[in-house]
């Protein structure tokens, strides 16, 4: 493994783990018509120059889901590396609450993309996530997150490690 890869884009991402009063988590469904990939993940995205992680989180939730949130504590840190895409993301996952429970969630957009891949955003229960057939990122949202939530995030593992894409030849 190479330690220094100047051709690789390094980006810090901030994401919101928003749980509603029914213990459901807000996730965004992505469908990339170019690659054919589909996945679920919490609303979030890359920090802009001069922006802190909490400001980015609030902006990204508003862009992707149409609601205003209030960030709370950092729950998880996870890295994602893709040699094929030449990128390395450092993901920060914060608990967050909607600022106003009356705000309506709506399908948002990614201003960085011409071909929009956000197709839906809504709350998912634990049971629903056990039945979904698309990948969920970070993967712990399928099972471990719910155990951490039940324990009040006491003594949970914060650093989730690094996920690397397999190189395509």
C-alpha positions in Angstrom: 0.0 0.0 0.0 1.3 3.4 -1.0 1.4 6.0 1.8 1.4 9.1 -0.3 -0.8 9.4 -3.3 -0.7 13.0 -4.6 -3.1 12.2 -7.4 -5.8 11.1 -4.9 -8.5 13.6 -3.8 -8.8 13.8 0.0 -12.1 15.1 1.3 -13.7 15.4 4.7 -17.5 14.6 4.8 -20.0 15.4 7.5 -23.2 13.4 7.8 -26.3 13.5 10.0 -27.8 10.6 11.9 -31.3 11.8 12.5 -33.7 9.6 14.4 -37.4 10.5 14.7 -39.8 9.8 17.6 -40.6 6.4 16.1 -36.9 5.3 16.3 -36.5 5.5 12.5 -33.4 6.9 10.8 -33.4 9.4 8.0 -31.6 8.1 4.9 -31.1 9.3 1.3 -31.6 6.8 -1.6 -29.0 7.3 -4.4 -29.4 5.8 -7.9 -26.5 6.5 -10.3 -27.9 5.9 -13.8 -24.4 6.2 -15.2 -22.8 3.5 -13.1 -25.9 1.5 -12.2 -25.1 1.7 -8.5 -27.8 2.2 -5.9 -27.3 2.8 -2.2 -28.7 4.3 1.0 -26.8 6.6 3.4 -27.5 9.4 5.8 -27.7 13.0 4.4 -24.3 14.6 4.2 -21.4 15.7 2.1 -18.1 17.3 1.8 -16.9 20.4 3.7 -16.4 23.5 1.6 -13.3 25.7 2.1 -13.5 27.5 5.4 -16.6 25.6 6.6 -16.6 23.5 9.7 -18.1 20.0 10.0 -21.3 21.2 11.8 -22.0 23.9 9.2 -21.5 21.4 6.4 -23.9 19.0 8.1 -26.6 21.6 8.4 -26.1 22.7 4.8 -26.1 19.2 3.4 -29.2 18.1 5.3 -31.0 21.2 3.9 -29.9 20.5 0.4 -30.6 16.8 0.4 -33.7 16.6 2.5 -35.2 20.1 2.8 -35.1 20.3 6.6 -33.1 22.2 9.1 -31.2 20.2 11.7 -29.4 20.9 14.9 -26.1 18.9 15.2 -25.3 17.1 18.4 -22.3 14.8 19.3 -19.9 13.0 17.0 -20.9 9.3 17.0 -18.7 7.7 14.3 -15.7 8.3 12.1 -15.2 6.2 9.0 -12.8 6.3 6.0 -13.6 5.4 2.4 -10.9 4.9 -0.2 -11.4 4.2 -3.9 -8.3 3.8 -5.9 -10.4 3.6 -9.1 -12.1 7.0 -8.4 -8.9 8.4 -6.9 -10.5 9.6 -3.7 -10.2 9.2 0.0 -13.1 10.4 2.2 -12.9 10.9 5.9 -16.6 10.6 7.1 -17.8 12.2 10.3 -21.2 11.0 11.5 -23.0 13.2 14.0 -26.2 12.7 15.8 -28.6 15.5 14.8 -32.2 16.5 15.5 -34.7 18.3 13.2 -35.0 21.9 14.3 -38.7 21.9 13.6 -40.7 18.6 13.6 -43.3 20.3 11.3 -40.8 20.7 8.4 -41.6 18.4 5.5 -38.9 16.1 4.2 -38.5 16.5 0.4 -36.2 15.0 -2.2 -33.3 17.3 -2.5 -30.3 17.7 -4.9 -26.6 17.7 -5.0 -25.4 21.0 -6.4 -22.0 19.5 -7.4 -23.6 17.0 -9.8 -25.2 17.6 -13.2 -26.7 14.2 -13.3 -28.8 14.1 -10.0 -28.5 10.8 -8.2 -30.7 11.6 -5.1 -34.0 9.8 -5.8 -35.6 9.7 -2.3 -35.2 10.6 1.3 -37.3 9.3 4.2 -37.2 7.6 7.6 -36.5 3.9 7.8 -37.2 1.5 10.7 -34.8 -1.2 11.8 -37.1 -3.8 10.3 -37.2 -2.0 6.9 -33.4 -1.9 6.8 -33.2 -5.6 7.3 -35.2 -6.1 4.1 -33.6 -3.5 1.8 -31.6 -5.0 -1.1 -29.2 -2.1 -1.8 -26.0 -1.4 0.2 -26.3 0.9 3.3 -23.3 3.1 4.2 -21.9 3.0 6.7 -22.7 -0.7 7.0 -23.2 -0.5 10.7 -26.5 1.3 10.1 -28.0 -2.1 9.3 -27.4 -3.7 12.8 -24.7 -2.3 15.1 -26.1 1.3 15.1 -29.4 0.1 16.6 -27.5 -1.6 19.5 -25.5 1.5 20.0 -28.7 3.6 20.0 -30.4 1.3 22.5 -27.4 1.7 24.9 -27.3 5.5 24.5 -24.0 5.3 22.6 -22.2 4.3 25.8 -18.8 2.7 25.2 -19.5 2.2 21.5 -16.7 2.0 18.9 -16.3 5.5 17.3 -13.7 4.7 14.7 -15.2 2.3 12.2 -12.0 1.8 10.2 -11.3 2.2 6.5 -13.3 0.7 3.6 -11.4 0.2 0.4 -12.9 -0.5 -3.0 -11.4 -3.4 -4.8 -9.4 -2.3 -7.8 -11.0 -2.9 -11.1 -8.7 -4.2 -13.8 
